[in-house]
């Protein structure tokens, strides 16, 4: 285990990541997450490296990556050099470009809103004189 030997229950890891317990079980069932280690009583136990993979899944979901494609990216957490897997590297670049386009679009919207807010304030100031 890398870093920390801290063990988390499914409830604790759910609170830390924001993923529901049902989502964690489902992700394990479909192979997005590796099978959780188990205590003697059969309860799931998660560690820091599990949480890192969950954070990757959350990030990819926010990017709009479908669950079926996230499975490919999940393997990246075990690959030191992404360039060694050209298909995954190309997909990461593609998703990065998509996110950058979304950021650019949102930035334009913010600029318009900022202009309207500033313009409205100046109109209100002029009207109150």
MOPAC internal coordinates of N, CA, C and O (Angstrom, degrees):
PM7 1SCF
backbone

  N    0.0000 0     0.00 0     0.00 0    0    0    0
  C    1.4479 1     0.00 0     0.00 0    1    0    0
  C    1.5079 1   110.41 1     0.00 0    2    1    0
  O    1.2310 1   120.52 1   -41.62 1    3    2    1
  N    1.3135 1   116.61 1   138.38 1    3    2    1
  C    1.4516 1   119.59 1  -179.22 1    5    3    2
  C    1.5096 1   110.75 1   -92.73 1    6    5    3
  O    1.2310 1   120.86 1   -42.31 1    7    6    5
  N    1.3344 1   115.96 1   137.69 1    7    6    5
  C    1.4520 1   120.63 1   172.96 1    9    7    6
  C    1.4990 1   114.43 1    78.62 1   10    9    7
  O    1.2310 1   120.29 1    96.57 1   11   10    9
  N    1.3050 1   117.04 1   -83.43 1   11   10    9
  C    1.4488 1   120.99 1  -168.59 1   13   11   10
  C    1.5200 1   110.93 1  -124.10 1   14   13   11
  O    1.2310 1   121.27 1   -35.33 1   15   14   13
  N    1.3321 1   115.18 1   144.67 1   15   14   13
  C    1.4567 1   120.37 1   176.15 1   17   15   14
  C    1.5188 1   111.27 1   -96.80 1   18   17   15
  O    1.2310 1   120.08 1  -167.64 1   19   18   17
  N    1.3283 1   117.45 1    12.36 1   19   18   17
  C    1.4517 1   121.19 1  -179.52 1   21   19   18
  C    1.5182 1   109.94 1   -60.61 1   22   21   19
  O    1.2310 1   121.03 1   -48.58 1   23   22   21
  N    1.3293 1   115.63 1   131.42 1   23   22   21
  C    1.4568 1   121.41 1   178.64 1   25   23   22
  C    1.5258 1   108.80 1  -107.44 1   26   25   23
  O    1.2310 1   121.09 1   -39.59 1   27   26   25
  N    1.3247 1   115.53 1   140.41 1   27   26   25
  C    1.4569 1   121.40 1  -179.28 1   29   27   26
  C    1.5230 1   109.63 1  -123.31 1   30   29   27
  O    1.2310 1   120.90 1   -38.34 1   31   30   29
  N    1.3122 1   115.88 1   141.66 1   31   30   29
  C    1.4615 1   120.57 1   172.70 1   33   31   30
  C    1.5253 1   108.20 1   -77.10 1   34   33   31
  O    1.2310 1   120.42 1   -10.01 1   35   34   33
  N    1.3128 1   116.79 1   169.99 1   35   34   33
  C    1.4627 1   119.98 1   179.14 1   37   35   34
  C    1.5292 1   110.03 1   -62.77 1   38   37   35
  O    1.2310 1   120.27 1   143.80 1   39   38   37
  N    1.3216 1   117.09 1   -36.20 1   39   38   37
  C    1.4710 1   121.01 1   178.53 1   41   39   38
  C    1.5267 1   110.34 1   -65.16 1   42   41   39
  O    1.2310 1   120.24 1   135.74 1   43   42   41
  N    1.3257 1   117.14 1   -44.26 1   43   42   41
  C    1.4678 1   121.28 1  -179.62 1   45   43   42
  C    1.5292 1   111.42 1   -65.27 1   46   45   43
  O    1.2310 1   120.65 1   135.20 1   47   46   45
  N    1.3252 1   116.36 1   -44.80 1   47   46   45
  C    1.4677 1   119.39 1  -178.28 1   49   47   46
  C    1.5242 1   109.98 1   -68.31 1   50   49   47
  O    1.2310 1   120.53 1   147.73 1   51   50   49
  N    1.3200 1   116.59 1   -32.27 1   51   50   49
  C    1.4583 1   121.15 1   176.63 1   53   51   50
  C    1.5262 1   110.29 1   -62.81 1   54   53   51
  O    1.2310 1   120.59 1   135.15 1   55   54   53
  N    1.3252 1   116.48 1   -44.85 1   55   54   53
  C    1.4713 1   120.52 1   178.67 1   57   55   54
  C    1.5260 1   111.16 1   -65.92 1   58   57   55
  O    1.2310 1   120.21 1   140.14 1   59   58   57
  N    1.3211 1   117.21 1   -39.86 1   59   58   57
  C    1.4737 1   120.92 1  -177.99 1   61   59   58
  C    1.5302 1   112.20 1   -68.70 1   62   61   59
  O    1.2310 1   120.26 1   143.27 1   63   62   61
  N    1.3190 1   117.11 1   -36.73 1   63   62   61
  C    1.4648 1   120.20 1  -174.76 1   65   63   62
  C    1.5259 1   113.61 1   -97.92 1   66   65   63
  O    1.2310 1   120.42 1   156.71 1   67   66   65
  N    1.3192 1   116.81 1   -23.29 1   67   66   65
  C    1.4629 1   119.71 1  -175.24 1   69   67   66
  C    1.5231 1   112.72 1    87.22 1   70   69   67
  O    1.2310 1   120.15 1   177.51 1   71   70   69
  N    1.3269 1   117.32 1    -2.49 1   71   70   69
  C    1.4623 1   120.85 1   175.33 1   73   71   70
  C    1.5259 1   108.48 1   -81.73 1   74   73   71
  O    1.2310 1   120.20 1   -40.92 1   75   74   73
  N    1.3123 1   117.22 1   139.08 1   75   74   73
  C    1.4588 1   119.38 1   178.81 1   77   75   74
  C    1.5296 1   109.53 1   -71.82 1   78   77   75
  O    1.2310 1   121.14 1   -20.54 1   79   78   77
  N    1.3117 1   115.42 1   159.46 1   79   78   77
  C    1.4638 1   120.00 1   176.99 1   81   79   78
  C    1.5259 1   109.94 1   -60.96 1   82   81   79
  O    1.2310 1   120.66 1   140.49 1   83   82   81
  N    1.3387 1   116.35 1   -39.51 1   83   82   81
  C    1.4671 1   119.98 1   177.98 1   85   83   82
  C    1.5256 1   111.33 1   -62.31 1   86   85   83
  O    1.2310 1   120.46 1   139.70 1   87   86   85
  N    1.3456 1   116.73 1   -40.30 1   87   86   85
  C    1.4700 1   120.26 1   178.70 1   89   87   86
  C    1.5239 1   110.09 1   -63.36 1   90   89   87
  O    1.2310 1   120.36 1   137.50 1   91   90   89
  N    1.3224 1   116.92 1   -42.50 1   91   90   89
  C    1.4672 1   120.40 1   179.58 1   93   91   90
  C    1.5258 1   110.79 1   -60.68 1   94   93   91
  O    1.2310 1   120.81 1   135.40 1   95   94   93
  N    1.3265 1   116.06 1   -44.60 1   95   94   93
  C    1.4708 1   119.81 1   179.00 1   97   95   94
  C    1.5343 1   110.50 1   -63.81 1   98   97   95
  O    1.2310 1   121.03 1   137.68 1   99   98   97
  N    1.3324 1   115.63 1   -42.32 1   99   98   97
  C    1.4659 1   120.62 1  -179.87 1  101   99   98
  C    1.5256 1   110.82 1   -64.03 1  102  101   99
  O    1.2310 1   120.17 1   134.63 1  103  102  101
  N    1.3196 1   117.29 1   -45.37 1  103  102  101
  C    1.4664 1   120.95 1  -179.99 1  105  103  102
  C    1.5250 1   110.66 1   -61.54 1  106  105  103
  O    1.2310 1   120.93 1   143.59 1  107  106  105
  N    1.3145 1   115.83 1   -36.41 1  107  106  105
  C    1.4658 1   119.35 1   176.35 1  109  107  106
  C    1.5302 1   109.78 1   -67.10 1  110  109  107
  O    1.2310 1   120.90 1   136.85 1  111  110  109
  N    1.3321 1   115.88 1   -43.15 1  111  110  109
  C    1.4649 1   121.17 1  -177.85 1  113  111  110
  C    1.5293 1   111.89 1   -61.10 1  114  113  111
  O    1.2310 1   120.19 1   139.27 1  115  114  113
  N    1.3453 1   117.25 1   -40.73 1  115  114  113
  C    1.4692 1   119.94 1  -177.30 1  117  115  114
  C    1.5251 1   112.83 1   -88.98 1  118  117  115
  O    1.2310 1   120.38 1  -179.79 1  119  118  117
  N    1.3318 1   116.88 1     0.21 1  119  118  117
  C    1.4536 1   120.72 1   175.29 1  121  119  118
  C    1.5182 1   115.50 1    88.96 1  122  121  119
  O    1.2310 1   120.28 1  -171.18 1  123  122  121
  N    1.3375 1   117.06 1     8.82 1  123  122  121
  C    1.4686 1   119.63 1   174.67 1  125  123  122
  C    1.5162 1   110.25 1   -68.56 1  126  125  123
  O    1.2310 1   121.26 1   139.80 1  127  126  125
  N    1.3128 1   115.20 1   -40.20 1  127  126  125
  C    1.4642 1   121.84 1   174.86 1  129  127  126
  C    1.5194 1   108.02 1  -108.74 1  130  129  127
  O    1.2310 1   120.27 1   -36.08 1  131  130  129
  N    1.3156 1   117.09 1   143.92 1  131  130  129
  C    1.4700 1   118.21 1   174.91 1  133  131  130
  C    1.5259 1   108.88 1   -67.67 1  134  133  131
  O    1.2310 1   120.17 1   -21.72 1  135  134  133
  N    1.3276 1   117.28 1   158.28 1  135  134  133
  C    1.4645 1   118.72 1   177.78 1  137  135  134
  C    1.5286 1   110.35 1   -54.92 1  138  137  135
  O    1.2310 1   121.19 1   -48.38 1  139  138  137
  N    1.3228 1   115.33 1   131.62 1  139  138  137
  C    1.4653 1   120.13 1  -178.86 1  141  139  138
  C    1.5220 1   109.69 1   -67.47 1  142  141  139
  O    1.2310 1   121.70 1   -33.80 1  143  142  141
  N    1.3248 1   114.35 1   146.20 1  143  142  141
  C    1.4612 1   118.76 1   172.18 1  145  143  142
  C    1.5264 1   106.64 1   -66.40 1  146  145  143
  O    1.2310 1   120.63 1   -23.67 1  147  146  145
  N    1.3067 1   116.39 1   156.33 1  147  146  145
  C    1.4675 1   120.44 1  -176.41 1  149  147  146
  C    1.5156 1   110.50 1  -126.02 1  150  149  147
  O    1.2310 1   121.69 1   -34.39 1  151  150  149
  N    1.3269 1   114.37 1   145.61 1  151  150  149
  C    1.4633 1   120.65 1   171.55 1  153  151  150
  C    1.5240 1   107.56 1   -76.91 1  154  153  151
  O    1.2310 1   121.13 1    -6.24 1  155  154  153
  N    1.3186 1   115.43 1   173.76 1  155  154  153
  C    1.4695 1   119.59 1   178.81 1  157  155  154
  C    1.5207 1   111.43 1   -60.32 1  158  157  155
  O    1.2310 1   120.51 1   149.40 1  159  158  157
  N    1.3460 1   116.63 1   -30.60 1  159  158  157
  C    1.4631 1   120.27 1  -179.47 1  161  159  158
  C    1.5384 1   112.42 1   -83.37 1  162  161  159
  O    1.2310 1   120.12 1  -176.40 1  163  162  161
  N    1.3351 1   117.37 1     3.60 1  163  162  161
  C    1.4555 1   121.73 1   176.55 1  165  163  162
  C    1.5213 1   115.14 1    90.84 1  166  165  163
  O    1.2310 1   120.16 1   174.89 1  167  166  165
  N    1.3139 1   117.30 1    -5.11 1  167  166  165
  C    1.4720 1   120.17 1  -179.37 1  169  167  166
  C    1.5261 1   110.63 1   -75.30 1  170  169  167
  O    1.2310 1   121.60 1   -35.86 1  171  170  169
  N    1.3262 1   114.55 1   144.14 1  171  170  169
  C    1.4645 1   120.72 1   179.83 1  173  171  170
  C    1.5258 1   110.66 1   -67.71 1  174  173  171
  O    1.2310 1   121.52 1   -34.76 1  175  174  173
  N    1.3396 1   114.71 1   145.24 1  175  174  173
  C    1.4660 1   121.97 1   175.83 1  177  175  174
  C    1.5229 1   107.19 1  -130.71 1  178  177  175
  O    1.2310 1   121.08 1   -48.64 1  179  178  177
  N    1.3331 1   115.53 1   131.36 1  179  178  177
  C    1.4645 1   121.15 1  -179.89 1  181  179  178
  C    1.5188 1   109.81 1  -118.09 1  182  181  179
  O    1.2310 1   121.19 1   -24.77 1  183  182  181
  N    1.3333 1   115.33 1   155.23 1  183  182  181
  C    1.4642 1   121.63 1  -179.49 1  185  183  182
  C    1.5282 1   109.09 1  -129.27 1  186  185  183
  O    1.2310 1   120.98 1    -1.38 1  187  186  185
  N    1.3311 1   115.72 1   178.62 1  187  186  185
  C    1.4661 1   121.33 1  -176.39 1  189  187  186
  C    1.5303 1   112.44 1   -55.83 1  190  189  187
  O    1.2310 1   119.94 1   137.06 1  191  190  189
  N    1.3314 1   117.73 1   -42.94 1  191  190  189
  C    1.4682 1   118.93 1  -178.65 1  193  191  190
  C    1.5284 1   111.21 1   -64.66 1  194  193  191
  O    1.2310 1   120.42 1   148.70 1  195  194  193
  N    1.3480 1   116.80 1   -31.30 1  195  194  193
  C    1.4664 1   120.04 1   174.93 1  197  195  194
  C    1.5281 1   109.92 1   -65.53 1  198  197  195
  O    1.2310 1   121.09 1   137.95 1  199  198  197
  N    1.3317 1   115.53 1   -42.05 1  199  198  197
  C    1.4586 1   120.47 1  -179.45 1  201  199  198
  C    1.5311 1   110.64 1   -64.57 1  202  201  199
  O    1.2310 1   120.14 1   142.45 1  203  202  201
  N    1.3243 1   117.34 1   -37.55 1  203  202  201
  C    1.4700 1   120.20 1   178.03 1  205  203  202
  C    1.5281 1   110.76 1   -62.16 1  206  205  203
  O    1.2310 1   120.53 1   138.88 1  207  206  205
  N    1.3180 1   116.60 1   -41.12 1  207  206  205
  C    1.4594 1   120.45 1   177.88 1  209  207  206
  C    1.5275 1   110.21 1   -65.91 1  210  209  207
  O    1.2310 1   120.33 1   140.25 1  211  210  209
  N    1.3332 1   116.97 1   -39.75 1  211  210  209
  C    1.4657 1   120.71 1   177.86 1  213  211  210
  C    1.5234 1   110.88 1   -62.60 1  214  213  211
  O    1.2310 1   120.55 1   140.37 1  215  214  213
  N    1.3240 1   116.56 1   -39.63 1  215  214  213
  C    1.4683 1   120.33 1   178.29 1  217  215  214
  C    1.5283 1   110.87 1   -65.67 1  218  217  215
  O    1.2310 1   120.23 1   143.65 1  219  218  217
  N    1.3248 1   117.16 1   -36.35 1  219  218  217
  C    1.4616 1   120.88 1   175.11 1  221  219  218
  C    1.5272 1   109.91 1   -62.76 1  222  221  219
  O    1.2310 1   120.46 1   135.26 1  223  222  221
  N    1.3179 1   116.73 1   -44.74 1  223  222  221
  C    1.4681 1   121.63 1   179.28 1  225  223  222
  C    1.5256 1   110.08 1   -60.46 1  226  225  223
  O    1.2310 1   120.40 1   134.46 1  227  226  225
  N    1.3265 1   116.85 1   -45.54 1  227  226  225
  C    1.4667 1   121.48 1   179.51 1  229  227  226
  C    1.5246 1   110.03 1   -60.37 1  230  229  227
  O    1.2310 1   120.63 1   133.92 1  231  230  229
  N    1.3095 1   116.41 1   -46.08 1  231  230  229
  C    1.4694 1   121.68 1   179.95 1  233  231  230
  C    1.5252 1   110.73 1   -59.88 1  234  233  231
  O    1.2310 1   120.39 1   133.06 1  235  234  233
  N    1.3113 1   116.87 1   -46.94 1  235  234  233
  C    1.4598 1   120.91 1  -178.86 1  237  235  234
  C    1.5227 1   111.45 1   -65.48 1  238  237  235
  O    1.2310 1   120.33 1   141.86 1  239  238  237
  N    1.3347 1   116.98 1   -38.14 1  239  238  237
  C    1.4671 1   119.82 1   176.47 1  241  239  238
  C    1.5198 1   110.21 1   -61.83 1  242  241  239
  O    1.2310 1   120.43 1   137.68 1  243  242  241
  N    1.3360 1   116.78 1   -42.32 1  243  242  241
  C    1.4672 1   120.66 1   179.11 1  245  243  242
  C    1.5190 1   111.39 1   -64.51 1  246  245  243
  O    1.2310 1   120.24 1   152.72 1  247  246  245
  N    1.3258 1   117.14 1   -27.28 1  247  246  245
  C    1.4657 1   122.05 1   177.78 1  249  247  246
  C    1.5211 1   111.17 1   -77.72 1  250  249  247
  O    1.2310 1   120.45 1   172.49 1  251  250  249
  N    1.3218 1   116.74 1    -7.51 1  251  250  249
  C    1.4564 1   120.16 1  -179.45 1  253  251  250
  C    1.5127 1   114.31 1    89.34 1  254  253  251
  O    1.2310 1   120.56 1  -165.45 1  255  254  253
  N    1.3218 1   116.53 1    14.55 1  255  254  253
  C    1.4643 1   120.33 1   179.68 1  257  255  254
  C    1.5308 1   108.26 1   -77.46 1  258  257  255
  O    1.2310 1   119.82 1   -53.28 1  259  258  257
  N    1.3385 1   117.95 1   126.72 1  259  258  257
  C    1.4642 1   120.11 1   178.08 1  261  259  258
  C    1.5333 1   111.43 1   -64.18 1  262  261  259
  O    1.2310 1   120.87 1   -29.91 1  263  262  261
  N    1.3290 1   115.94 1   150.09 1  263  262  261
  C    1.4690 1   120.86 1  -178.88 1  265  263  262
  C    1.5242 1   111.93 1   -53.56 1  266  265  263
  O    1.2310 1   120.57 1   141.28 1  267  266  265
  N    1.3329 1   116.51 1   -38.72 1  267  266  265
  C    1.4737 1   118.46 1  -178.22 1  269  267  266
  C    1.5285 1   111.21 1   -62.36 1  270  269  267
  O    1.2310 1   120.43 1   148.76 1  271  270  269
  N    1.3381 1   116.78 1   -31.24 1  271  270  269
  C    1.4677 1   120.05 1   178.96 1  273  271  270
  C    1.5213 1   112.17 1   -84.77 1  274  273  271
  O    1.2310 1   120.67 1   155.03 1  275  274  273
  N    1.3254 1   116.33 1   -24.97 1  275  274  273
  C    1.4674 1   119.55 1  -179.88 1  277  275  274
  C    1.5216 1   110.22 1   -62.31 1  278  277  275
  O    1.2310 1   120.78 1   148.78 1  279  278  277
  N    1.3079 1   116.12 1   -31.22 1  279  278  277
  C    1.4648 1   120.55 1   179.51 1  281  279  278
  C    1.5287 1   110.60 1   -55.19 1  282  281  279
  O    1.2310 1   120.51 1   139.63 1  283  282  281
  N    1.3286 1   116.63 1   -40.37 1  283  282  281
  C    1.4640 1   120.82 1   178.55 1  285  283  282
  C    1.5257 1   110.35 1   -64.57 1  286  285  283
  O    1.2310 1   120.80 1   137.01 1  287  286  285
  N    1.3318 1   116.07 1   -42.99 1  287  286  285
  C    1.4554 1   120.38 1  -178.53 1  289  287  286
  C    1.5229 1   111.97 1   -69.59 1  290  289  287
  O    1.2310 1   120.70 1   149.15 1  291  290  289
  N    1.3169 1   116.28 1   -30.85 1  291  290  289
  C    1.4624 1   119.61 1  -179.39 1  293  291  290
  C    1.5194 1   110.24 1   -57.77 1  294  293  291
  O    1.2310 1   120.83 1   147.54 1  295  294  293
  N    1.3254 1   116.02 1   -32.46 1  295  294  293
  C    1.4641 1   119.12 1   178.91 1  297  295  294
  C    1.5245 1   111.40 1   -66.66 1  298  297  295
  O    1.2310 1   120.24 1   159.34 1  299  298  297
  N    1.3330 1   117.14 1   -20.66 1  299  298  297
  C    1.4669 1   120.23 1   178.54 1  301  299  298
  C    1.5148 1   112.28 1   -61.75 1  302  301  299
  O    1.2310 1   120.62 1   150.94 1  303  302  301
  N    1.3162 1   116.42 1   -29.06 1  303  302  301
  C    1.4589 1   118.37 1  -179.05 1  305  303  302
  C    1.5242 1   110.89 1   -66.05 1  306  305  303
  O    1.2310 1   120.46 1   165.72 1  307  306  305
  N    1.3253 1   116.72 1   -14.28 1  307  306  305
  C    1.4592 1   120.61 1   178.72 1  309  307  306
  C    1.5248 1   112.06 1  -106.44 1  310  309  307
  O    1.2310 1   120.43 1   175.91 1  311  310  309
  N    1.3357 1   116.79 1    -4.09 1  311  310  309
  C    1.4639 1   121.39 1  -179.66 1  313  311  310
  C    1.5154 1   108.24 1  -102.67 1  314  313  311
  O    1.2310 1   120.78 1   -59.94 1  315  314  313
  N    1.3216 1   116.12 1   120.06 1  315  314  313
  C    1.4640 1   120.70 1  -178.79 1  317  315  314
  C    1.5226 1   111.61 1   -67.58 1  318  317  315
  O    1.2310 1   120.63 1   137.01 1  319  318  317
  N    1.3247 1   116.40 1   -42.99 1  319  318  317
  C    1.4543 1   120.90 1  -174.95 1  321  319  318
  C    1.5229 1   109.43 1  -117.20 1  322  321  319
  O    1.2310 1   120.84 1   -77.05 1  323  322  321
  N    1.3339 1   116.00 1   102.95 1  323  322  321
  C    1.4678 1   121.03 1  -176.63 1  325  323  322
  C    1.5283 1   111.96 1   -58.52 1  326  325  323
  O    1.2310 1   120.01 1   150.37 1  327  326  325
  N    1.3192 1   117.59 1   -29.63 1  327  326  325
  C    1.4605 1   121.59 1  -178.45 1  329  327  326
  C    1.5229 1   110.90 1   -64.97 1  330  329  327
  O    1.2310 1   120.21 1   159.07 1  331  330  329
  N    1.3291 1   117.20 1   -20.93 1  331  330  329
  C    1.4638 1   119.97 1  -179.85 1  333  331  330
  C    1.5284 1   111.99 1   -72.82 1  334  333  331
  O    1.2310 1   120.10 1   170.55 1  335  334  333
  N    1.3357 1   117.41 1    -9.45 1  335  334  333
  C    1.4612 1   121.58 1   177.14 1  337  335  334
  C    1.5341 1   106.95 1  -122.95 1  338  337  335
  O    1.2310 1   120.32 1   -94.80 1  339  338  337
  N    1.3405 1   116.99 1    85.20 1  339  338  337
  C    1.4692 1   121.24 1  -171.41 1  341  339  338
  C    1.5328 1   115.06 1   -53.91 1  342  341  339
  O    1.2310 1   119.88 1   139.11 1  343  342  341
  N    1.3394 1   117.83 1   -40.89 1  343  342  341
  C    1.4715 1   119.81 1  -178.17 1  345  343  342
  C    1.5252 1   110.58 1   -62.70 1  346  345  343
  O    1.2310 1   120.89 1   136.79 1  347  346  345
  N    1.3248 1   115.90 1   -43.21 1  347  346  345
  C    1.4627 1   119.79 1   179.76 1  349  347  346
  C    1.5228 1   110.66 1   -67.94 1  350  349  347
  O    1.2310 1   120.78 1   140.39 1  351  350  349
  N    1.3187 1   116.11 1   -39.61 1  351  350  349
  C    1.4587 1   120.78 1   178.51 1  353  351  350
  C    1.5262 1   110.09 1   -59.34 1  354  353  351
  O    1.2310 1   120.42 1   134.25 1  355  354  353
  N    1.3278 1   116.80 1   -45.75 1  355  354  353
  C    1.4668 1   121.03 1   179.56 1  357  355  354
  C    1.5243 1   110.87 1   -62.91 1  358  357  355
  O    1.2310 1   120.29 1   139.78 1  359  358  357
  N    1.3231 1   117.05 1   -40.22 1  359  358  357
  C    1.4649 1   119.96 1   179.20 1  361  359  358
  C    1.5215 1   111.27 1   -66.28 1  362  361  359
  O    1.2310 1   120.58 1   139.62 1  363  362  361
  N    1.3188 1   116.49 1   -40.38 1  363  362  361
  C    1.4657 1   119.93 1   177.97 1  365  363  362
  C    1.5250 1   109.38 1   -61.62 1  366  365  363
  O    1.2310 1   120.31 1   136.44 1  367  366  365
  N    1.3220 1   117.02 1   -43.56 1  367  366  365
  C    1.4700 1   120.31 1   177.73 1  369  367  366
  C    1.5267 1   111.27 1   -61.70 1  370  369  367
  O    1.2310 1   120.78 1   138.23 1  371  370  369
  N    1.3245 1   116.11 1   -41.77 1  371  370  369
  C    1.4585 1   120.42 1  -179.92 1  373  371  370
  C    1.5339 1   110.77 1   -62.23 1  374  373  371
  O    1.2310 1   120.65 1   133.02 1  375  374  373
  N    1.3303 1   116.36 1   -46.98 1  375  374  373
  C    1.4641 1   119.77 1   179.59 1  377  375  374
  C    1.5274 1   110.91 1   -66.21 1  378  377  375
  O    1.2310 1   120.39 1   145.23 1  379  378  377
  N    1.3304 1   116.86 1   -34.77 1  379  378  377
  C    1.4587 1   119.56 1   177.85 1  381  379  378
  C    1.5247 1   110.29 1   -63.33 1  382  381  379
  O    1.2310 1   120.64 1   136.77 1  383  382  381
  N    1.3343 1   116.39 1   -43.23 1  383  382  381
  C    1.4669 1   120.52 1   178.05 1  385  383  382
  C    1.5238 1   110.76 1   -61.88 1  386  385  383
  O    1.2310 1   120.70 1   139.11 1  387  386  385
  N    1.3192 1   116.26 1   -40.89 1  387  386  385
  C    1.4638 1   120.38 1   178.79 1  389  387  386
  C    1.5306 1   110.48 1   -61.78 1  390  389  387
  O    1.2310 1   120.57 1   135.60 1  391  390  389
  N    1.3188 1   116.52 1   -44.40 1  391  390  389
  C    1.4671 1   120.94 1   179.09 1  393  391  390
  C    1.5247 1   110.11 1   -64.17 1  394  393  391
  O    1.2310 1   120.19 1   137.53 1  395  394  393
  N    1.3342 1   117.24 1   -42.47 1  395  394  393
  C    1.4661 1   120.22 1   179.64 1  397  395  394
  C    1.5257 1   110.77 1   -61.26 1  398  397  395
  O    1.2310 1   120.40 1   140.45 1  399  398  397
  N    1.3316 1   116.84 1   -39.55 1  399  398  397
  C    1.4638 1   120.88 1   177.11 1  401  399  398
  C    1.5217 1   110.43 1   -62.19 1  402  401  399
  O    1.2310 1   120.52 1   137.29 1  403  402  401
  N    1.3342 1   116.62 1   -42.71 1  403  402  401
  C    1.4656 1   120.59 1   178.15 1  405  403  402
  C    1.5245 1   110.93 1   -63.80 1  406  405  403
  O    1.2310 1   120.40 1   137.86 1  407  406  405
  N    1.3282 1   116.85 1   -42.14 1  407  406  405
  C    1.4652 1   121.34 1   178.72 1  409  407  406
  C    1.5278 1   109.77 1   -62.23 1  410  409  407
  O    1.2310 1   120.21 1   134.82 1  411  410  409
  N    1.3287 1   117.20 1   -45.18 1  411  410  409
  C    1.4665 1   121.16 1   178.79 1  413  411  410
  C    1.5265 1   110.84 1   -59.50 1  414  413  411
  O    1.2310 1   120.85 1   136.06 1  415  414  413
  N    1.3297 1   115.98 1   -43.94 1  415  414  413
  C    1.4622 1   120.99 1   179.30 1  417  415  414
  C    1.5306 1   110.62 1   -62.37 1  418  417  415
  O    1.2310 1   120.55 1   134.43 1  419  418  417
  N    1.3105 1   116.55 1   -45.57 1  419  418  417
  C    1.4660 1   120.33 1   178.99 1  421  419  418
  C    1.5235 1   111.25 1   -64.41 1  422  421  419
  O    1.2310 1   120.32 1   144.19 1  423  422  421
  N    1.3272 1   116.99 1   -35.81 1  423  422  421
  C    1.4666 1   120.73 1   178.16 1  425  423  422
  C    1.5269 1   110.59 1   -63.51 1  426  425  423
  O    1.2310 1   120.38 1   140.41 1  427  426  425
  N    1.3337 1   116.88 1   -39.59 1  427  426  425
  C    1.4658 1   120.50 1   177.10 1  429  427  426
  C    1.5261 1   110.56 1   -63.67 1  430  429  427
  O    1.2310 1   120.60 1   137.66 1  431  430  429
  N    1.3161 1   116.45 1   -42.34 1  431  430  429
  C    1.4667 1   120.54 1   178.06 1  433  431  430
  C    1.5221 1   110.16 1   -61.29 1  434  433  431
  O    1.2310 1   120.51 1   135.62 1  435  434  433
  N    1.3340 1   116.63 1   -44.38 1  435  434  433
  C    1.4684 1   120.29 1   177.82 1  437  435  434
  C    1.5209 1   111.53 1   -60.29 1  438  437  435
  O    1.2310 1   120.08 1   139.07 1  439  438  437
  N    1.3096 1   117.45 1   -40.93 1  439  438  437
  C    1.4651 1   121.22 1   179.19 1  441  439  438
  C    1.5249 1   111.08 1   -61.60 1  442  441  439
  O    1.2310 1   120.65 1   135.97 1  443  442  441
  N    1.3239 1   116.35 1   -44.03 1  443  442  441
  C    1.4666 1   120.24 1   178.09 1  445  443  442
  C    1.5223 1   110.34 1   -62.69 1  446  445  443
  O    1.2310 1   120.44 1   134.26 1  447  446  445
  N    1.3202 1   116.76 1   -45.74 1  447  446  445
  C    1.4680 1   120.48 1   179.34 1  449  447  446
  C    1.5201 1   111.24 1   -62.56 1  450  449  447
  O    1.2310 1   120.36 1   136.53 1  451  450  449
  N    1.3290 1   116.91 1   -43.47 1  451  450  449
  C    1.4693 1   120.28 1   178.46 1  453  451  450
  C    1.5220 1   110.80 1   -60.36 1  454  453  451
  O    1.2310 1   120.59 1   137.82 1  455  454  453
  N    1.3254 1   116.47 1   -42.18 1  455  454  453
  C    1.4617 1   120.04 1   178.41 1  457  455  454
  C    1.5299 1   110.47 1   -61.54 1  458  457  455
  O    1.2310 1   120.92 1   133.44 1  459  458  457
  N    1.3330 1   115.85 1   -46.56 1  459  458  457
  C    1.4665 1   119.53 1  -178.58 1  461  459  458
  C    1.5248 1   110.92 1   -63.18 1  462  461  459
  O    1.2310 1   120.23 1   139.28 1  463  462  461
  N    1.3181 1   117.16 1   -40.72 1  463  462  461
  C    1.4680 1   120.84 1   179.02 1  465  463  462
  C    1.5216 1   109.82 1   -63.68 1  466  465  463
  O    1.2310 1   120.29 1   132.38 1  467  466  465
  N    1.3156 1   117.05 1   -47.62 1  467  466  465
  C    1.4674 1   121.43 1  -179.80 1  469  467  466
  C    1.5282 1   110.36 1   -63.54 1  470  469  467
  O    1.2310 1   120.29 1   135.14 1  471  470  469
  N    1.3165 1   117.05 1   -44.86 1  471  470  469
  C    1.4632 1   121.89 1   179.97 1  473  471  470
  C    1.5312 1   110.37 1   -63.00 1  474  473  471
  O    1.2310 1   120.44 1   137.75 1  475  474  473
  N    1.3198 1   116.76 1   -42.25 1  475  474  473
  C    1.4720 1   121.67 1   179.92 1  477  475  474
  C    1.5206 1   109.95 1   -63.65 1  478  477  475
  O    1.2310 1   120.14 1   137.89 1  479  478  477
  N    1.3338 1   117.33 1   -42.11 1  479  478  477
  C    1.4683 1   120.96 1   178.79 1  481  479  478
  C    1.5197 1   110.52 1   -60.66 1  482  481  479
  O    1.2310 1   120.51 1   136.45 1  483  482  481
  N    1.3363 1   116.63 1   -43.55 1  483  482  481
  C    1.4654 1   119.10 1  -178.56 1  485  483  482
  C    1.5290 1   110.44 1   -67.66 1  486  485  483
  O    1.2310 1   119.90 1   144.87 1  487  486  485
  N    1.3272 1   117.79 1   -35.13 1  487  486  485
  C    1.4648 1   120.48 1   176.08 1  489  487  486
  C    1.5191 1   111.16 1   -65.24 1  490  489  487
  O    1.2310 1   120.67 1   139.19 1  491  490  489
  N    1.3360 1   116.33 1   -40.81 1  491  490  489
  C    1.4667 1   120.42 1   178.69 1  493  491  490
  C    1.5205 1   111.04 1   -64.82 1  494  493  491
  O    1.2310 1   120.53 1   138.95 1  495  494  493
  N    1.3389 1   116.60 1   -41.05 1  495  494  493
  C    1.4668 1   120.52 1   178.58 1  497  495  494
  C    1.5256 1   110.54 1   -63.17 1  498  497  495
  O    1.2310 1   120.47 1   136.05 1  499  498  497
  N    1.3373 1   116.71 1   -43.95 1  499  498  497
  C    1.4631 1   120.97 1   179.79 1  501  499  498
  C    1.5287 1   111.21 1   -64.55 1  502  501  499
  O    1.2310 1   120.45 1   142.43 1  503  502  501
  N    1.3206 1   116.75 1   -37.57 1  503  502  501
  C    1.4648 1   120.96 1  -178.63 1  505  503  502
  C    1.5236 1   111.89 1   -69.57 1  506  505  503
  O    1.2310 1   120.56 1   150.15 1  507  506  505
  N    1.3387 1   116.54 1   -29.85 1  507  506  505
  C    1.4661 1   119.31 1  -177.64 1  509  507  506
  C    1.5228 1   112.68 1   -82.41 1  510  509  507
  O    1.2310 1   119.22 1   173.34 1  511  510  509
  N    1.3207 1   119.10 1    -6.66 1  511  510  509
  C    1.4716 1   121.83 1  -179.56 1  513  511  510
  C    1.4972 1   111.44 1   -80.63 1  514  513  511
  O    1.2310 1   120.10 1   180.00 1  515  514  513

